[in-house]
Amino acid sequence: MKNVTDDLKNTIQAVFHHLQEELKSIRTGRASPSFVENIIVEAYGGQSKLRLLELASIATDGPSALSITPFDPSTLQDIEKAILKSPIGISPIMQGGRILVKIPPLSEEQRIKLLKLINQIVEEKRNIVRNHRDNTRKQVKNALLIKEITEDDKFRIEKEIDATTQKLMQEIQELKDKKESEIMEV
């Protein structure tokens, strides 16, 4: 039955990791490589679809700009095209062998929309964690019914399940609060 709690820990940690990645891609007022690194670029005449991160080095160039330097200069045009087509709404500027992307400051309206998006994403992940917790509890209950574990084991395992879930929910809340404060920073 120990495997049940270990499985729960692994599963909800994966949910947390996925949440971290999703929140990284949400724009804040500052330039961050994670803002553009997952843009899909059709490189080499459309033969390859790669993430920008796989085609170029991305660095911050001051608090509100990113510098993108392709590993292969022949992909410069493809990268520019992908940035223009992406839904993030920024315009790349060609500068020699690199692309400069200026990140405009967020308007109040954009900030509010992003906060709503963050709340939606976080609530989605919380529900996933709760569902995994509930499924694990059902497994424990079934194990008790078929006499695989004792009543004491059931309570001990449920306590461990609750502690694990509460700890992760706290981490999710801290991550959410941090991202919200980054967005509200002017």
N, C-alpha and C positions, 0 to 999 in steps of 0.2 A: 504494500500500500504506500510505501515511501515514494515509489515511482510516480504516484499520482501527484504528490506535492511538487516533486522535481519537474514533472511535465508541465504543471501549472506555472511554476517559476520561469521555465524556459519559454513557454508560450507567451506569457504576459511581458517578459523582457523583450521579446521580438516585437510585440505591439508597441512598447515604449520606444524601441530603437526606430521603428517605422515612423512614429510620431515625431521624433527628433529630426529625422530626415525631411519630413513634410514641412515642419516649422522652419527649418533652415532655408527652404526655398521661398518662404514668404518674405517679401521685401520689407526692409525697415528704412529709416531715413539715411542710413549709412551704406556705403558701398561694401559689398561682401562677395567674394568669389562664388559662394554657394548660390547667389542670386541668378547666375547664368550658367553654371557648370553642367546642368542637366539639359540644356537646350540641345535638341537633336539637329545635327548638321548632315546634310546630304553631300558628302565629299566625293571627290574623284569622279565627276560627271554623273553623280547620282548612283554610283555603284555601291557605295558604302554609307550606311546610316550610323553615325557615331555621336556620342555625347561630346559636347564642346571640351569637356575635361580631358577627353582622350586625344584631342587634336591640338590642344594649345595649353600653354601655361597661362594662368589667370592670376593677376596680382592687383592689389589695391594701389591706386595712384592718387593718394590723398583721401580725404574723408568722403568725397562724393564722386569718385571716378574709378573705373577699372581699366587695367591695361591687359589686352589679350594678345599674346605672341604665339602664332602658330608654330608647331614643330616643323611643318612642311609649308614653306611660303606659298606653294601652289594652292593651298586650301584657304587662303585669305579671303577671296571673293565668296566662297561657299559659306564661310563663317559669318561674313557680313550679311549675306542673304538670309541665313537662318536667324540671326538676331533681329533683323527687320521683320521677318515673318512671325516671330514669337509673340505671345500675348502679353509680354511684360511691358511693352510700350516705351522702348528706349531706342534712340538712334545712334548707331555706331559711327565713329569718325575714323577714317583711314589715316594713318600717320606712319609713313615709311613702311616698314615690315610688320607693323602691329596695328591693332584696332583699339581706339580709346572709346570707352563707353561712359558718358556722364550720367549719373543717377540724379534726376531732379528730386527736390524735396517733396515729401508727401503733403498733400492738402489735407485739411481737417476731414473732408468727406471721405478721402481715400483711407485715412487712419481708421475712421469709424467702420468702413467696409471691411478692412483687414481685421479689426477686432472681432467683428461678427464671424468672419471666416475662421479665425483662430478658435473661437468658442464652439463653432460647429464641428471643426476637426477634432478638438479635444473631447467634446461630448461623445462623438462617434467612437473614439478610442476607449473612453471610459465604459461605454456600453459593451464593447467587445471584451474588455477585461471582466466586466460583471458576468457576461455570458459564460466565459471560460470558468470563472469562479463557481457559477451555478452548476455547470456541467460536472465539475470536479466534485462538488458536494453530492450530486446525484450518484456518482460513481462510489463515493464513500458510503452513502445510504444503501446502495445495492449490495455492497460488500458486507454490510452489517446484516442485511436480510438473508443472505446466503451463508451467514455465519463464518465469513472469511476473516472478519475482525470482531473484536469485542466492543461493547458500548463505550468503555473507557478509551479504546483506540479511536473510535469515531469522534469523540469529543476532543481528543488531543489533536487529531488530524484536522478537524474543522477549525480549531483554534489557530493552527499553523496556516491554514488556507486564508483565514481572515487577516492574520498578521501580514502575510505576504501581499495580499490584495491591498490592504490599507497602506502599506509602505509604498507600493507602486503608485497608488492614487495620490499620495503626498508628493511623490516625485513628478507626477504628471502636472499637479497643481503648481509646483515650483517652476517647472519648465514653461507653463502657460503664463504665469506672472512675469517671468523674466522676458518672454517674447513681447508681452503687452507693454512692458515698460520701455523696451527698445523702440517699439512703434510710436509710443507717445512722446518719446524724446525728440525735442525740436532742434 
